[in-house]
Amino acid sequence: MVHAIEELFQRAEHRFCLIHLFDNFKLRYKKHDLRQQFWAIASSTNVWDFKRAMENLERANPKDRMKLIAAT
């Protein structure tokens, strides 16, 4: 669906609903601290804060690092 929208509305800005993304995230990751990290990333207002929040998420669960990055 994302590709169809991109093709039909080439100049439109695209965004994803964080509530829906978070619903999927919390199904896979049950730990409360990971959920807090998700919202820290989502609420980042600049690149520096975003990178710091991503690093904190990766440190919180290093064995699932790549899965977490993809999920956020």
C-alpha positions in Angstrom: 0.0 0.0 0.0 2.9 2.4 0.8 4.2 2.0 -2.7 0.8 2.6 -4.3 0.4 5.8 -2.4 3.9 6.9 -3.3 3.1 6.3 -6.9 -0.3 8.0 -6.9 0.6 10.9 -4.7 4.2 11.6 -5.6 4.4 15.0 -4.0 2.4 14.3 -0.9 4.2 14.1 2.5 3.9 10.6 4.1 3.7 9.8 7.8 3.0 6.8 9.9 0.7 6.8 12.9 2.8 6.2 16.0 0.0 4.6 17.8 -0.3 1.8 15.2 3.5 1.4 15.1 3.6 1.2 18.9 0.8 -1.4 19.0 3.0 -3.6 16.8 6.1 -2.8 18.8 4.6 -3.7 22.1 3.4 -7.0 20.9 7.0 -8.1 20.1 8.8 -6.3 23.0 7.2 -6.7 26.4 9.8 -4.9 28.5 8.6 -1.6 29.8 12.0 0.2 29.3 11.9 -0.7 25.6 8.5 0.9 25.3 9.8 4.1 27.0 12.7 4.1 24.6 10.3 3.9 21.7 8.5 7.1 22.8 11.8 8.8 23.5 12.8 8.2 19.8 9.3 9.2 18.6 9.4 12.5 20.5 12.9 13.5 19.4 12.9 16.9 18.0 16.4 17.1 16.6 19.0 14.7 15.1 21.2 14.7 18.2 18.3 13.6 20.5 17.2 11.0 18.0 20.6 9.4 17.7 21.0 9.4 21.5 17.6 7.8 21.9 18.4 5.1 19.3 21.7 4.3 21.0 19.9 3.9 24.3 17.4 1.6 22.7 20.3 -0.5 21.2 22.0 -0.7 24.6 18.8 -1.7 26.3 18.5 -4.9 24.2 21.8 -5.5 22.3 20.9 -9.1 21.1 17.8 -7.7 19.1 19.7 -4.6 18.0 18.8 -4.9 14.3 15.2 -5.9 14.9 14.7 -2.9 17.2 16.2 -0.5 14.7 13.8 -1.9 12.0 10.9 -1.7 14.4 11.3 2.0 15.3 
